[in-house]
Structure formats: C-alpha cells, structure tokens
C-alpha cells in the first residue's frame, strides 16, 4: 500500500515545502532529505511528476513499472547526489521517449559529471552516478557488412565504441554519434542498471556520454535488447 501511495505521489503538484513532489516536512529517508535540501534535485522531482503524468496519457504499458523501478533506485542511492542525479536523468529520458514533452535539462549532465568525478581508469563505470573519462574508438551504422560506410547506412541505426570497452547502440540515426570521431575525449556516466535480469545477463545498462570536442550529450543503452530479451 505504501509503495502504491508513493507511486501516485509522483503525479501530484509540488508541495509548499520546497519544489519536490512530496511533503518535505515529512521527509524521513536519506534520498528524500537530500532532495529537499538541494534545489536542483527538488526541481527534478517536480519535473518528474509532470513528465510521468504526460507519459501515462501515451498509453505505454511500462510507465508504471518505470516509476516503481525509479523509486527503488532512488532509495538505493541513500542520498548520494551523483546517484540521485543519474536516477532522475535516466527516468526523465525514458519518459521523454514515451511522450513526455520536457526533455532532460541540458545542465543536468554537467552537474552529474561534477558530482560523479571522471577519472580515466580504462574501465567502465560500475555504480550508478559514477563517471569516467575515455575516448571514442569507432562510430558505425547499427547494421553493416564491414564495407565502406554510406551516409544512408545510418538510417538503420547508430553504434559507437569506446576505448574502455564500452558500446552504445540506437535504432535511430543519432547525429551526436555520427559527428563524433575516433579519438574524441568523452565523459561516460552510468545512469541506470536494468531490473529483474536473469543471472549472468547484464545487458541494457544506460550510459550518459558527453563528447568534450563537440559538447554533444546523449543517453543510450549498451545493447539492442535489454536483459532477458532476444
């Protein structure tokens, strides 16, 4: 019952105590306390309520599941700012894909990078909110036979590879990826780990990447299918 009430509170207007979509006077958990004390997080929480309401109208079957998973992820952050920013960034991006009119605020990625640090470890970030520095290795169409790339080949989708072994893919023609070049320095932040994955199947992690040369930012998964898919 409490989980259901928390889910419904996402679509309520902002309360008087701060801009968050819950009553800050009753904040009792580490994530709620952090949100109420941080103007950026509080604004994001209110934006999430509006985005959730818009996405529900679109009729997507998984909107409520996204909200439940978000609440679980937010609680798991235990007040860590980089983790909370990542969690909001990921769910707002997913709701925008499902019909919410407001895209993810552009300044959000800069705040995430500042909060999450970005060392060049040569590895992928492992925890939500963690950021690392790496470089673009290759950009290519999602489908292809290894031959010369034509511009029209990107109509099937776009893939990008990174020096730390990371990979992202989209079924769409992604301008931000296509204009990236091998060797471009980028900052990569882990913003979402899928739920209910079969053992050993970790596909579907979402990363937000900023190209430091072009200043373009995108959020994409590391696989064409989420865990448990084809």
ZAMARGU-4260 file (C-alpha; in steps of 0.2 Angstrom, whole numbers, plus 5000, padded with zeros to 4 digits):
<rodrens>
0) 5000/5000/5000 | 5014/5012/5004 | 5023/5009/4988 | 5006/5012/4979 | 5004/5029/4988
5) 5022/5033/4984 | 5019/5030/4965 | 5004/5040/4965 | 5013/5055/4973 | 5024/5056/4958
10) 5009/5064/4949 | 5004/5077/4962 | 5008/5095/4961 | 5023/5102/4970 | 5020/5104/4989
15) 5024/5120/4999 | 5039/5114/5007 | 5052/5115/4993 | 5048/5111/4975 | 5048/5092/4977
20) 5033/5082/4973 | 5031/5075/4991 | 5030/5084/5008 | 5047/5089/5013 | 5041/5092/5031
25) 5038/5073/5032 | 5054/5068/5023 | 5061/5053/5033 | 5073/5044/5021 | 5091/5049/5015
30) 5085/5051/4997 | 5070/5062/5002 | 5081/5073/5014 | 5094/5075/5001 | 5081/5080/4988
35) 5073/5093/4999 | 5089/5101/5003 | 5095/5103/4985 | 5086/5115/4973 | 5092/5105/4958
40) 5086/5088/4964 | 5070/5096/4971 | 5066/5104/4953 | 5070/5087/4945 | 5057/5079/4957
45) 5044/5091/4952 | 5048/5089/4933 | 5047/5070/4935 | 5029/5072/4942 | 5024/5082/4926
50) 5033/5070/4914 | 5026/5055/4922 | 5008/5062/4920 | 5011/5066/4902 | 5019/5049/4898
55) 5004/5040/4906 | 4992/5048/4893 | 5003/5040/4879 | 4997/5023/4884 | 5014/5014/4886
60) 5012/4998/4896 | 5028/5000/4906 | 5026/5018/4913 | 5021/5012/4930 | 5035/4999/4930
65) 5047/5013/4926 | 5040/5023/4941 | 5042/5009/4953 | 5059/5005/4947 | 5064/5023/4949
70) 5058/5024/4967 | 5068/5008/4971 | 5084/5016/4963 | 5081/5032/4971 | 5080/5024/4988
75) 5096/5014/4985 | 5106/5030/4982 | 5104/5033/5000 | 5106/5052/4997 | 5122/5051/4986
80) 5120/5066/4975 | 5128/5059/4959 | 5117/5043/4961 | 5102/5054/4963 | 5105/5065/4948
85) 5109/5049/4937 | 5092/5041/4943 | 5082/5056/4938 | 5092/5058/4922 | 5088/5040/4917
90) 5070/5040/4921 | 5066/5058/4913 | 5075/5052/4897 | 5064/5036/4897 | 5048/5046/4900
95) 5053/5058/4886 | 5054/5043/4874 | 5036/5039/4880 | 5028/5055/4876 | 5033/5067/4890
100) 5036/5084/4882 | 5050/5091/4893 | 5067/5084/4888 | 5081/5081/4901 | 5088/5098/4906
105) 5104/5101/4897 | 5113/5107/4913 | 5110/5091/4921 | 5124/5082/4913 | 5137/5095/4919
110) 5130/5093/4937 | 5132/5074/4936 | 5150/5075/4930 | 5154/5087/4943 | 5146/5076/4957
115) 5152/5059/4950 | 5171/5063/4946 | 5178/5057/4930 | 5195/5048/4931 | 5202/5039/4916
120) 5203/5021/4924 | 5202/5012/4907 | 5186/5003/4914 | 5168/5005/4913 | 5159/5014/4927
125) 5151/5001/4939 | 5140/5010/4950 | 5125/5022/4946 | 5132/5040/4947 | 5150/5035/4943
130) 5158/5044/4928 | 5174/5040/4919 | 5184/5048/4905 | 5188/5038/4890 | 5189/5041/4871
135) 5179/5036/4855 | 5186/5021/4846 | 5174/5020/4832 | 5157/5026/4825 | 5147/5015/4813
140) 5129/5010/4807 | 5120/4998/4818 | 5119/4986/4803 | 5133/4984/4791 | 5144/4971/4782
145) 5161/4980/4786 | 5162/4989/4769 | 5163/5007/4765 | 5150/5017/4775 | 5137/5027/4766
150) 5128/5041/4775 | 5111/5031/4771 | 5118/5016/4781 | 5114/5026/4797 | 5096/5025/4793
155) 5096/5008/4801 | 5103/5015/4817 | 5119/5020/4825 | 5133/5012/4836 | 5148/5019/4845
160) 5163/5010/4853 | 5174/5017/4867 | 5192/5015/4872 | 5187/5007/4889 | 5177/4993/4880
165) 5160/5002/4881 | 5147/5001/4867 | 5131/5010/4864 | 5118/5007/4851 | 5102/5015/4844
170) 5089/5010/4831 | 5089/5029/4826 | 5100/5040/4816 | 5110/5048/4830 | 5118/5065/4824
175) 5128/5067/4840 | 5136/5050/4837 | 5138/5052/4819 | 5148/5068/4821 | 5159/5060/4834
180) 5176/5055/4828 | 5189/5042/4834 | 5200/5049/4847 | 5187/5062/4854 | 5188/5063/4873
185) 5172/5059/4881 | 5165/5058/4899 | 5154/5042/4902 | 5142/5041/4917 | 5132/5025/4922
190) 5114/5031/4925 | 5104/5016/4925 | 5105/4997/4928 | 5090/4986/4922 | 5080/4977/4935
195) 5074/4959/4935 | 5089/4952/4924 | 5092/4934/4923 | 5109/4928/4931 | 5123/4932/4920
200) 5114/4944/4908 | 5119/4962/4912 | 5113/4969/4895 | 5104/4986/4895 | 5114/4997/4906
205) 5111/5015/4901 | 5126/5027/4900 | 5126/5046/4898 | 5140/5052/4887 | 5147/5069/4883
210) 5159/5072/4869 | 5171/5085/4875 | 5175/5091/4857 | 5158/5093/4851 | 5149/5096/4868
215) 5135/5085/4862 | 5127/5073/4875 | 5117/5058/4873 | 5110/5044/4884 | 5109/5026/4876
220) 5109/5008/4881 | 5124/4996/4879 | 5114/4983/4869 | 5100/4982/4856 | 5090/4972/4869
225) 5088/4974/4887 | 5092/4959/4898 | 5081/4944/4896 | 5077/4950/4878 | 5081/4942/4861
</rodrens>
